[in-house]
Amino acid sequence: MARIAFHLELADGQREAYREAHEDVPTWLEEAYLDSDAGLETYSVFESDGHVFGFMELDDPDAIRDVMETSDAQARWDEEMDGIILDDDADQWMDEVYRMI
């Protein structure tokens, strides 16, 4: 089982909009991830002071990255997040540097 994580930043004043959007994540987006053959076990998103940390446990990180980069569902969600999440074109994926157990 692989673990991957990413970091995003929210645009100024968009914290509440981001949190509200995640109170009811669309089924079509969740299905794109769950039907990806990535073996997704866990997908959690955390937010603090405009910084978003996403964490996944899954079998195939490349499959989930493909969903995030090429799926129509993700493109649709990205449109909904336009203006909420900063798009700085930086590499958002984080390296695991420590894990206990």
Sequence and secondary structure as in RCSB ss.txt:
>XXXX:A:sequence
MARIAFHLELADGQREAYREAHEDVPTWLEEAYLDSDAGLETYSVFESDGHVFGFMELDDPDAIRDVMETSDAQA
RWDEEMDGIILDDDADQWMDEVYRMI
>XXXX:A:secstr
 EEEEEEEEB TT HHHHHHHGGG  HHHHHHHHTSSS   EEEEEEETTEEEEEEEES HHHHHHHHHH HHHH
HHHHHHBTTB       EE       
